[in-house]
Amino acid sequence: MKTIFFIGLFGLAFSSCFKDQSPDAIVTYNGPFMELNNIETLYSDSAVLRVKLKAARQIELQNGDRTFPNGVYVEFYNESGVKTSTLKSNYGHYNKQENLYTVRGNVIIENLEEKNKLNTEELKWDPETQKINTTKFVRIETPEEIITGEGLEATQDFSDYTILRPKGRFTVE
């Protein structure tokens, strides 16, 4: 009888060490889910290649976000499947909830058709609207001139752009 009493007392004392946790109190893991090396991702529209993204390393998180710690290289294609522009950066991040890519570190976009080149330190790309933008310093080289300024809004192929606060000398038509 004493043995059963002590086992019951021990069980009661031991079970009091564990508190019931509500599902709201449980913290979900949001760290790396998958790591991929030497990836190539293709985006198409009506069976026509529109965007090709390459990266040496991609880390996908539990929430669907992706980071590209070693940079990205992106090629943009027109409706006919012809490559129109490229983008390079030292780092990239994709926010799944916002469907927004952010690239940082020596960001270079080249429009192959018009021979324009953009340099900046940070750029955001919205695949839904096919627009790019930044609030950072930008430097654009065209065959005729060099334009600098703060902030930029442009099409993803960099065929049409607006510098929000231009600086320096440039030609006005």
C-alpha positions in Angstrom: 0.0 0.0 0.0 2.8 2.4 0.9 4.5 1.6 -2.5 1.4 2.5 -4.4 1.1 5.7 -2.4 4.7 6.7 -3.1 4.3 5.8 -6.8 1.2 8.0 -7.0 2.8 10.8 -5.2 5.9 10.6 -7.4 3.7 10.6 -10.5 1.8 13.6 -9.3 5.0 15.5 -8.5 6.6 14.5 -11.8 3.6 15.5 -13.9 3.5 18.9 -12.3 6.9 19.7 -13.9 5.2 19.8 -17.3 2.7 22.6 -18.1 0.1 22.2 -20.7 1.0 24.5 -23.6 -1.7 26.0 -25.8 -1.2 25.7 -29.5 -0.7 29.5 -29.6 2.3 29.3 -27.3 4.2 26.9 -29.6 6.8 28.6 -31.6 7.1 27.4 -35.2 10.5 26.9 -36.8 11.2 29.5 -39.5 14.8 28.6 -40.4 16.3 27.0 -43.4 14.1 24.3 -45.0 16.2 23.4 -48.0 19.6 24.5 -49.5 20.3 24.2 -53.2 23.5 24.8 -55.1 23.9 25.9 -58.7 20.2 26.6 -59.4 18.5 27.8 -62.5 14.8 28.8 -62.3 12.8 29.6 -65.4 9.6 31.7 -65.5 7.5 31.5 -68.6 4.2 33.0 -69.9 2.2 31.1 -72.5 5.1 28.7 -73.0 7.5 31.6 -73.8 10.5 32.0 -71.6 10.3 35.4 -69.8 12.9 35.3 -67.0 15.8 33.0 -66.2 17.3 33.2 -62.7 20.7 31.6 -61.8 22.3 31.4 -58.4 25.3 29.6 -56.9 23.3 28.9 -53.7 19.7 29.2 -52.7 18.4 28.8 -49.1 14.6 28.3 -48.8 13.0 29.0 -45.5 10.0 27.3 -43.9 7.8 30.3 -44.8 8.7 30.1 -48.5 11.1 33.0 -48.4 14.4 32.4 -50.3 17.8 33.9 -49.9 20.7 33.9 -52.4 23.7 34.6 -50.2 26.2 34.4 -53.1 24.3 36.6 -55.5 22.0 36.2 -58.5 22.2 36.5 -62.2 18.9 37.1 -64.0 18.1 37.3 -67.7 14.9 39.0 -69.0 13.2 38.0 -72.3 10.6 39.8 -74.4 7.4 38.3 -75.8 9.3 36.7 -78.7 11.7 34.9 -76.3 14.7 37.2 -77.1 17.0 38.2 -74.2 16.6 42.0 -73.6 18.4 42.6 -70.4 20.4 41.1 -67.5 20.7 41.8 -63.8 23.6 40.8 -61.5 24.0 41.3 -57.7 26.1 40.1 -54.8 23.0 39.1 -52.7 19.3 38.4 -53.2 16.2 37.7 -51.2 12.7 36.7 -52.2 9.8 37.5 -49.8 7.0 35.0 -50.6 4.3 36.9 -48.8 4.9 40.1 -50.7 6.0 38.3 -53.9 9.0 40.7 -54.0 12.7 40.2 -54.8 15.3 42.4 -53.3 18.9 42.4 -54.6 21.8 44.2 -52.9 25.5 44.8 -53.4 26.9 46.0 -56.7 23.6 45.6 -58.6 24.1 46.0 -62.3 21.3 45.9 -65.0 22.2 46.1 -68.6 19.6 46.7 -71.4 21.2 44.8 -74.3 19.0 46.5 -77.0 19.6 50.1 -76.0 23.1 49.6 -74.5 22.1 51.2 -71.2 23.7 50.2 -67.9 22.4 50.8 -64.4 24.5 50.6 -61.2 23.0 50.8 -57.7 23.4 49.2 -54.3 19.8 47.9 -53.8 16.9 47.2 -56.1 13.5 45.7 -55.7 11.7 43.7 -58.4 8.0 42.9 -58.5 7.4 40.0 -60.9 3.6 40.6 -60.8 3.9 44.2 -62.1 7.2 43.6 -63.9 8.6 46.8 -62.4 11.9 47.5 -60.6 12.6 50.4 -58.2 15.0 51.7 -55.6 15.4 54.7 -53.3 19.2 54.4 -53.4 21.8 56.3 -55.5 21.7 55.2 -59.2 24.2 55.7 -62.0 23.0 55.1 -65.6 25.4 54.9 -68.5 23.9 55.4 -72.0 25.9 55.5 -75.3 25.6 59.3 -75.1 25.8 60.3 -71.4 26.1 59.3 -67.7 23.2 60.2 -65.5 23.1 60.0 -61.7 20.5 60.5 -59.0 18.5 59.2 -56.1 15.7 56.7 -56.6 14.5 55.0 -59.7 11.4 53.4 -61.1 11.6 51.3 -64.3 10.3 48.4 -66.3 12.0 45.0 -65.5 13.8 45.0 -68.9 15.1 48.5 -68.2 13.7 49.8 -71.5 11.8 52.7 -69.8 13.0 54.3 -66.5 12.5 57.4 -64.4 15.2 58.8 -62.0 13.2 60.3 -59.1 15.8 62.9 -58.2 18.3 63.3 -61.1 21.7 65.0 -60.5 24.5 66.2 -62.7 24.6 67.2 -66.4 22.4 65.5 -68.9 20.8 66.2 -72.3 17.2 67.4 -72.3 15.3 67.1 -75.6 
